[in-house]
Amino acid sequence: METAFDRERVRRTDTRRPNLFSGRFVPLWFLLPAMLVLLILQVYPTIYAFILSVMRQRRGGFEFVGLQNFQLLLGQSTFRESFGRTLIFSAWYIVLVMGLGLLVALLMNRRVKYTSWYLVAIFIPWVLSDVVAGTMWRWMFLKDYGLIQQWLTPLFGPSIYVNPDGAMGIVILASVWRAVAFTAVLFLGALQTVPREVEESAALDGANRFQIFLRMIFPLLRHTFLIALLLTSMRSINTVGLILATTRGGPGYATTTASVYLYRSAWGESNFARGAAVSVLLFLANVVITIIYLWLITDRNQSNNTN
């Protein structure tokens, strides 16, 4: 008598050609439209940027020049300075977004009254477009009728917006104001998965709130922290719309980061080959950040498995 085991063995040993429109291939057909969109909007432009970065525009066409565009970029003081401003912007952006996001999440996790309304208010800047948010901040610091400018005039004078350091500070504040909400939601979701018994047992042992967070809660948030750090780092490098809407990269080149330099080169000066070379360098920077993140995650997982 044939058993279920025999039928399963016959099914597995069946050598007939698989049907591409049934069985395990069905999910792939549902994923095909998304994969095509990803291929058209992400993969193809990336490959084309790499090709364009080793070309030079000449007489309405392009000719192969190898790594000459990269050599010219690295030899330009304007690009090196823009890269340095990117590092300054990214450092402040990452520290403030991560710190304030974690602080807001800790406050919201205490389940105070009207927490949902506070989350909605905090999340409003995130849903605004870069143009809207940047325009708002630019208007608030205009010399004649900027609201914040009038408050800060006794301390910093009437020209914060046209001061190089002041302009960079405005860009950093606007970017942080817009990005804190997303990081706070990530941390809040992770905090709500931490068992209350962990905090209660640590409190019974005499630990204060800082010790409970540092030694008990934060280790449980490590993966979420690394994910937020990865996304924040990549966003800090690629931020361009908000800077253009706020200061347009000025005054002069005071807020021209590498991404803004790419925009000015490609669309402002119509030098698409040089802009492609800048985009390749930014792409490699994002790849390095991702590799470091994956290494940290893998190293942590191996340590947990060893223990």
Secondary structure, DSSP 8 states (H G I E B T S, - for coil): ---HHHHHHHHHT--S---TTSGGGHHHHHHHHHHHHHIIIIIHHHHHHHHHHTEEEETTEEEE-TTHHHHHHHH-HHHHHHHHHHHHHHHHHHHHHHHHHHHHHHHHTT--TTHHHHHHHHHHHHHS-HHHHHHHHHHHT-TTT-HHHHHHHHHH-S-STTSHHHHHHHHHHHHHHHHHHHHHHHHHHHHTTS-HHHHHHHHHTT--HHHHIIIIIGGGGHHHHHHHHHHHHHHHHH--HHHHHHTTT-STTTT--HHHHHHIIIIIS--HHHHHHHHHHHHHHHHHHHHHHHHHHHHHHHHHHH-
